Amino acid sequence: MLWRPRPARVHAPAVSALSVRHRDGAPRPRGPRGAARALALLALLPACGGLPLDYPRTVSYAFDQPEQTSVGRLFGAAAEAHPGLSGVYPVRYGQDAFNGRMAMADLAERSLDLQYYIWSGDTTGRMLVERLLAAADRGVRVRVLLDDIGVGDRGARISALGGHPNVEVRSFNPFAARGKLLDMVLDAGRVNHRMHNKLMVMDGALAMVGGRNIGDHYFGVDTGSNFRDLDLIAAGPAVREMSALFDEFWNDLHSIPFDAFVREPATPDAARAALHEELVDVDYPYELEHDLAKIMNHLEGVRDRLIWAPVEVLHDDPSKVIDADAKIVRRLREVISGAEQELHLEVSYFVPTERGVETMRELVERGVEVRVLTNSLVTNDVLAAHSGYANYREEMLEAGVDLYELRPDPDVMHRWSRLSAESRASLHTKALVVDERLVFIGSFNMDPRSAHINMEVGLLVDSPELGALVAAHLDEGVLPDNAFRLLLDTDGDVVWLSVVGGRLLAFNKDPHSGWWQRFNAWFLGILPIEDQL
């Protein structure tokens, strides 16, 4: 047959919170999207289900005089030579992304602002905590804003980081109950909205934004699986905009100090002792530079490579917790619809919806090359997201979309992971390139959850130079040694093509998957949960 009919989609108000995993491996909440039902639930729960919204906190704002710092002066001169433009450069590989964040912590003189969806308690997470404490010892003000779903324990380590007089840690839109399940049932209209941002700003002068959370998986040093991902480092006016965005979230009613949830916070000294004991014998795959002069010299090289161009900071507001204003998706629809030659997407969790498929079909009919790289079944760490995507595979192929899925053993993996021989690959990038000129990199997945539920941030850059760089990176991802090419056979069924050892291989089922995995993917695909994916 030419195509398989998909089950009808209806919008269900809720699904068991235990049935699905959220983006990046965290538990994913479920719940009603209708405003009336959300308000009704909130009416049953005084003060947002017991949230300590009146917990004492101090309003604070980003450091806005970068010219008073060494790094601010370093990048300020370049910014003055490019008035109105921001400098950006892609950060492709895990080692560069990790060392870049560590360098920002080491060289900071006045402020560090960090906003993340997930901060894992693994080696990478602990090492960055240690560097933040060292920065605070130098007098640097450190503000850390975390989404509560990505923090498994509000206990000693996170609380102790905030116990330093120069550090404060807050949780955005936290769960009232540590077990989370009760909130997912009774307060789903609120807790279903998560802060998915990934952002770090140093001295108001330099920022890192993109797809990476804080954890071993995101920097290529996990023994189980490692992500192909992408960040942008930025200087100039865009940094001021990101700092202002951080302030909006930081000072929002829903950003609550971690101390509000910890009965017996540990002392900074105890935290240091624990961190030292945990890290003293760690053999981290990347060599760390401790000479500040050498780090600054490296940063000079970063400055010289920056591409200066018009940059838009695309973001959702913290009010999306209660008002689902889809700001980013509106702008990206304009960008995508305006493609004239090429639209290349590399997206980890891709659920295009009927509207997205129709947009791609119209682009192809206009002669635009539309290409997508996303996760395969065996590389996707969110099974429900894969099911939502798989429901549209045949329709996209019929529309003329060039469709690719990441292999679990891509040849290029050694570039982003030191443990490529020991671990499985997975895709975590959220990037698109239009006509090798417009580039978007950020936290936004092309799916209903990023569009209408979660809060996201990313940079839209108008630059042929950056477009060529990122386009080359995306081209690398779809090479036969790195990805499966999907086609329809004469019966209209999906076929996966791959090259192994110089031989062309064809698969008529999701490659390297087992029947139980395929059954679960199919089952999730027939559930009416697309608006939550």
N, C-alpha and C positions, 0 to 999 in steps of 0.2 A: 504494500500500500504506500501511497505517497507520503502520508504523515500519520502519526498517531494522535488521536484526540486526547486532550488533557482533561483531567477532572475539572468540573466547574469550580471557580474560586468564589468564596463568600467570605465576608469579614466576620471572623469570630471574635468575641470579646475577650476570651481567655483560653490559655492552654496550660497544662500542668507545668509548673516551674521546673520540675525535675526532668522533663522530657527532652530538653534542648540545651545545648551549650551556647554561651554568648560569644561574640567576637573576641578573638585573642585568647580563647580558652576559659574565660570567666563565666560563672553561672549567669544565664540570661533570664531576666524577669519577663513575665507575661502579664497582660492585663488589658482592660478596656481602653479604647481610644476616644470614645465619645465624651465630650466635655461634660454633658449632663450627668453621666454615670460617675465620672471622676469627681465632680463636685459633690455628688451624693455620698460617695465613699468618704471624702474628706470631712463632710459634715458629721459623719459618725465618729470621727477621730479628732478630738480636740488637739490643736497645735500640731497638725500634720502627724497624727499617730504617735504623739509623745516625743516629737523632736524638740530638743532644747533650743528653740529659735531665739530665746531671750538670753542665751548664754553670753556672758561678757566677751566682747571682742572690740578691737580697735580698728577703725578705718585707716587704711594706709594706701599709699600710691607709689607707683614705680619711680625709681630714680631717674630724673630727667635732665641731668647735666653730665652726659657722657664725656664731654671735653675735659672734665676734671680727672679722668682716669687714663691710664696708659693705653689700654685697648681702644678707648673712645677716641683718643688723639690719633692712634694708628689708622683707624678706619674713617675718622672724621675728615682728614685731609682728602682722602679719595672721594668721599661723599661730596665735598665742596666742589670738586672738579667735575661732578656730574649732577648739577642742580635738578631737583625734582625726581631723580631716579634712585632706585635702590639697587644694591649689589647683591647678587645671588650666585650660588654654585651648587651643583648636585653632590650629595654625599651618598655614594653608591654602595660601599662595602662596610661590613660590620666593624672592622678594625678602625677605619677612619671615623665612623660614627661614634664609636666608644671613646677613642682618644680625643675626639673633638669635644665631647661633653666633659671629659676629665680635664682637658686644658681650660675650658671655660671656668670650671670650678677652681682650678689652681691659680688662674690669672685674675680672677675677680677681685676688685678693690672696694667696691661699694655695695653691690647688690647682685643677688641671684634669684630669679623667679622661675619656678618649675611647675608645670601643669601637665599631669599625666593621668591616663585612664587606668594603666596597670603599673604597679611598682612591685616587682617580685622580690621575695626575700632570699633570692639565690646569690651566688657570688657577685654577679654584676651589680645587683641592687645594693648589696652590702658595701661594695667598694665605692659606689657613688655616695652613699650615706657617709662613709668615712671621709671622703673629700669635702663634702658639704660641712661637716663638723670642723674640719681643718680651716675652711674658709671662714666660718663663723668665729673661730678663735682669732683670726686676723682682723676681726671687726666688720666683716661683710654681713649685711642683713640678708637672711635667707628666708624666702617664703615658698612653701611647698603646698600645692593644691592638688588633691587626689580625688578621683572618683571612688566612691566607697565600694563599688562592686569589685574593683580590681585590687582591693586590700583584704587579704584573708584574715588578718589579725590586727586589731587596733591596739595591741598590747605593747610590751616593753620597748621594742626597738623604735617603732614609729613615734610613740609618745615621748621617748627619751630624746629623739632628735629635736622635737619641739620644746624639750625642757631646757635647751640651751638659751641663754638670754637673747641671742641674736637670731634665733630660728623660731619660726612659727609654722605649724602644719595644720591645715584645714581639710575637711572632707566636704565635697560638694554633693548636695542632695543625698545625705546619708540615710541608711536604714535606721529605723528607731530600735529594732531588735537585732542583736548580733547574729541570730540564726537566719535572718532575712526572709525565711519562708512566710512568716506571719505577715510581714509587710507586703510581700508579693501577692498575698491573698486579699488583704484588707485595704491596702493602700497602693494598689497596682497603678492607678492613674497617675500617681506621682513618681514612684520608684522605677517605673518602666522607662523613664527618660534619664539617660546617662550622659555624663560629660566624657566624650570620646576624644577630646583634644590631646595633642602631644606637642609640647612647647617648652623651650628653655630660653631664657633671656638673661644676658650678662651685662651688668653696668649700663643698661639702657643703650648699649652700643652694638651688640651682636646677638643673633638669635639662631636657634636650630628648630626647625619645624618639619613635620612630615608624618611618616607612618609608624615610626618606632616608639614602642613603649620602653620601659626600663626592665630588663631581664635578659638572661642568657640567650634565649631564643632569638632575640632581635639583633644580636651582635655576633652571631655565628659561633658561639662557644658552648652550645648545649649538646650533650651526648646523644639525645634522642631525636630532635628535629631542629632545623634552623631555617629562618625566614630569609627569602630574598625581599629586600625592602628598599626604601628610598626616602631621603630627607633633603631639605635645602638648608644651607647656611645663608644667613641674610644680614646685611648692614644697610644703614641709611633710613629713610623715612618709614619703611615698612616695619622696622623694629619699634619705632614709636607707636605705631598703630597696634602692634601685637602687645606691647606693654600696656596700652590703654585697655585692650581687650582683657588681658589678665586682671587688671584692676576691677573691671566690671564683674568678673566672676568672683574675685577675691572678696569684694565688699558686698556681694549679693547676700540676701537674707538666708539663702540655702547653703552658704559656705560656713560650716560650723567647726570651731576648733576641736582637734582630736581629744584634747583634755576633757571635753564634755562627756566622753564615752569611756574614759579610763579611770577606774577607781583608785588604783595605786600606781601612778606613773613612775617609771624607773628614773634614776638620776642620770645626767649626761655622763658622769664618770662610770657608772655601771654599764651604760651603753657602749662606751669606748672599750671597756674591758671585754665585753662580749664580742664586739666587732673584731678586736685584735685577736682574740682566741680563735674566732671563726676564720680569719683571713691569714693568720701567721704562716700556715703551711700550704696555702693555696698556690698551685702551679697554674697561673692564668696563662692562656695561650698567647696573649699579646704582651709584648714588652712595653712597660710603662716608663715614660720619660719623667724624671724628677727635677731636672735642671731647668729652672724657670727661664733662663736666657735662651736655651735651645727651644723651649716651647714658644717663646715670643718670636724667635726667628722663623719657626714653622708657621706661625700665624701671619707673619709678613708675607710668606708665600701664598697663603690663602687669600690675603688682601689683593695680591697681584693677579690672582686668577679670577677674581670676581667679575661677573658679567653685569654691567649697569644697564638697567632697563626699567620701563614702567611696570610697577607691581601693584596688584590689588590684593589686599588681605580679605579673603572670603571667610566669613564666620557666621555662626549662629550666636544669638544672644542667650544669656542665662535664663531669660524669661521663657525659653522654649520648654522649660519644665512644666509650665502651665498654659502656654500659648504656642502651639505647634506651627510657628511661622517658618516656612521652608525657604530661608534666604539663599543658602548656597545653591540648592538645586535649581532655583529660578535662574540664577546667573549662569550656571553650567549648561542649562538647557539652551540659553542664548548662544553660548560659545559653541556648543556641539552643533546646533542647527545651522550655524553660520559656516560650517566647514565647506570648503570648495574643492579640495583635492584629497585630503587624507584625514581620517580620524583613527588614531591608534590608542587603545586603552590597555593598561595593565592593572588589573584590579583583583584583589584577593577574594572578596566576597561579592559576587556579581549576580544580582537579581534584577534583570532589566525591566520587568513588567510589560504588559501589553503596549503601553504607551512608548516605552523605550524601544521595543522591537519595531514598532511602526515608524519611529524617528529614524532608526537605522535603515529600514527598508526605503524610506524616502531619500535618504542620503545616497544609498547605492543606486537608486534609480536616476539620481542627478549625476552619476559618474564618480562619486566619492568612494575611495577605498576605505572600508570600515574593517578594522582588525581588532580582535580582542584576545588577550592572554589572561586566563584565570586559573584557579586551582583545578586539578583533576580530583576524582573521588578519593584517591589514596593520599593526596597531599593536602587536602582541605581539612583543617582542624575544627571546622564547624559544619557538622553533617547537615543540619537544617538549611544552612545557607546554600550548600551544594545542591540540595533537593530543589530549592526554589529556582536555582539557576538551571538545573537539568530539565525542568519543565519547559524551558524555552529553547533548548538546543536545536531541535529540528526546525523550529520556526525561524530562528536566526540564520541557520544554514540555507533554508529555502529563500530567505530574503537576500542572500548573497554576502553575508558577513563572513569574513575569514576568521575562523574560530580555532583557538589553540588552548591546550591545557598543559600545565607544568608537569614534567616527569618527576618521579621521586628521586631520580638519580641523574640530574642534569650535569652535563660536562662542565658547565660554567660555575658549578657550586663551589669549587675550590677557591674562587675569587671572593666569595662573601662569607665563607666559613672555614676556619682552620680545622674543623672536625668533619669535613665533608666525607671522609672515608668511613666514619663511624655513625653518621646520622642521616636521617631522611630530609629531603628538601620540602619546603612549603613556601607559598607565596603570601606576602603581606603588603605588597605595594599598593598604593592608591594614586595612580598617575594617568594623565592623558596628554596627548600632543595633537594639536590641530594644525594641519598645513605646515608642519615644522616651524611654527612661529609662536602659537599660543600654548603655554605649558601650565598644567595644574598639578601640584604635588601637595598632599596633605593627609588628613585623617579620614576623608570622606570616601566611604565605599559606595559604589553605584547600586544602591538597594533602598527599599522603602524605609528601613530603620534609620539610615544616615539622613535620608531626605526629610523625614517627618517626625522622628522620635528623638534621636540622639542629638547632642550638640557637637559640632565639628569645626575644624579650622584648616585652612590651607592657603597657599599662595598661587595666584594666577599671574603669570609673567608673559609679557609680550616681547619676545626676543627671538629672532632667527638663529642667533648664536646658541642660546640655551636650547632652543628647539632642536637644533641639529645634534647636540650632545645627548639630550634625553631620548630623542628618536633612535639614535644609535644604540643606546642602552636597551630600549624596548625591542629593537630589531634582534639584538643578541638573545633576548629571552625566547624568541620563537624559532630559533634555529633547530633543525631536526635532532641534534644531539641534546637539546634542552627541553623540548616540548613535543606533545602529540598534536598532529594536525587532524582536525575533525572534518569529515566529508559525509555526504549521504550516498549510499549505494543505490543500485537500480530499483530497489524495493522501498526506498525512502528511509532506510534505517541508518543510524549513525555508525560510522567506521572511524577508528582511531589509527593513524599512521605514525610510525616511528622508525628511526634508523638506529640500529644497534650493530656495532662492528662492521659498518659499511653495508649492512643488509637492510632492506626495507621490510618492515613487519607491519601486519594489519591485525587489528583486534576488533571483534564484533561485540565486545562488552567492555565496561570500564576497565582499562588495563590494570593488571596486578591486584585487582580487588577480589574479595571473596563473596560467596553468595549471601552470607548473613549481612555483610556490609551493604551490598546492593539492595537487599530486602529492606533494611532499615532506611536507606535513602529513598527507596520507592514509597515506603509507608509515610514518611514525613512529607513526601511530595504530594500526597493526596489529602493531607490535612489542610483546613482552611486558615492557614497562618501566614499567608504571604505578606500581609500588611505589617507583620511583626519582624520580618526577616531583614 
